[in-house]
Amino acid sequence: MKFLKDVVREMRKVSWPKGKELTRYTITVVTTVAFVTVFFAVVDLGISQLLELFFE
């Protein structure tokens, strides 16, 4: 029980983001994930094409 009380006490100390901050952070995360996804898709496609070229 003490553990849960300590958790509640610590959660009250947390500085939660406001609406605009949360929106900005969400857009940043989604944009970063999209960029990394496209980057690795292009790298994967390039490596696949190279392998096909050498082993065909």
Buried (B, 14 or more C-beta within 10 A) or exposed (E): EEEEEEEEEEEEEEEEEEEEEEEEEEEEEEEEEEEEEEEEEEEEEEEEEEEEEEEE
